Amino acid sequence: MEKKTKRVYLLVAILFIISFFLPSISFANSDSYEVSSPVLNIRSEPSNNASLVGQFTKGDQINAFDEQHGWVQTYYGGEPVWIAKHHLIPTGNSNQEEAPAEEVTSDEQTTEETADSSSGAVTVSADSIYVRSGPSTSDTIISYAYQGDVYDVVSTSGDWLEVSLGDGETGWIASWLTTDGNVSEEETSQDSAPTVEAAQTQSSSSGSLSGYNIVIDPGHGGKDPGAIGLNNIYEKDVVTSTADYVVQQLEEAGANVITTRSGDYFVSLDERVQTSNSYNTDAFISLHYDSFSAVPVSGVTTYYNSDSDATLANSLNSTLSSTVSLPSRGTQQAGYKVLQETNAPSVLIELGYITNPHDLTVVQTGDYQSSVARAITNGLINHLNN
């Protein structure tokens, strides 16, 4: 009986030792990230349709053990779970054992540093983007690029970058979906783009907005000029230009974009609503610029109609306030017809006051309109993929 008791104690001790050291063995093969979104849903499988098992909040630290199509696996409550990778920021604290660096002479080190500083490399910041044959959204899609991919810039054309794809081939990507900066040798080694066939298969699940129908509603048009700002600037003209930026960036993020008007012509409110309701629309966004007799009034306002639209409004307001140069006036509830009668989650955004000299100067620039497009795209990514 005494021998059996000793065996039991020994078995318990062994199990305790294994359970104590096993987590450290697992963590040794993981990468560390920090949650960048205010709230990040935790799901049972790598899919937006998988059951929700919990939430992380901004600043939480997680360790990733696996990755599939833009999702990473971690542990929550002792169970393996999945979270969307584009809501994570690498902390650089990879727990994988690093190989010792090779010694280089001072001359070699100088050469390498010079090459890095002048390489003109860019890193893809969006979850996934198109690589095109030329510098416009009308050019043919030849490949795909994913968040973290690093490319050397060959030339530029407007807001587009020609990048080296290897083997002497080049392609064009949207500059506003990249970040500049020198990259480490380790990051560069991971810059192997998938084949077109593999990328086409992967894009259906990994694109930031792939599979989503987004309706963009450029306000006014034709006989309806909208607000008339300083120097007789028509709201409809500034809206049209801004909508072009928004459509381009949404398409680069993989969305199927439908517009209620694509030129300077009149479209009734009923027709705008009908366009949205004719599709399985995931989000309806009406673009406008504001006016007010008091010149000092400035900023961006996001309107929504019902409580079911508030989440979308808050997401877009958050990215607009952190991206564009004009101040945020927050979200407000309003009964606009296009919001009341549109079936999809919908917002109407007043992107600045064209009766304010400062706002008018800002909103007519390509930089501002591009930043609006970037904010709307990121806001939709956060809303639809969270």
Secondary structure, 3 states (H helix, E strand, C coil): CHHHHHHHHHHHHHHHHHHHHHHHHHHCCCEEEEECCCEEEEECCCCCCCCEEEEEECCCEEEECEEECCEEEEEECCEEEEEEHHHEEECCCCCCCCCCCCCCCHHHHHHHHHHHHHCCEEEECCCEEEEECCCCCCCCEEEEEECCCEEEEEEEECCEEEEEEECCEEEEEEHHHEEECCCCHHHHHCCCCCCHHHHHHHHHHHCCCCCCEEEEEECCECCECCCECHHHCEHHHHHHHHHHHHHHHHHHCCCEEEECCCCCCCCCHHHHHHHHHCCCCCEEEEEEEECCCCCCCCCEEEEECCHHHHHHHHHHHHHHHHHCCCCEEEEEECCCHHHHCCCCCEEEEEEEECCCHHHHHHHCCHHHHHHHHHHHHHHHHHHHCC
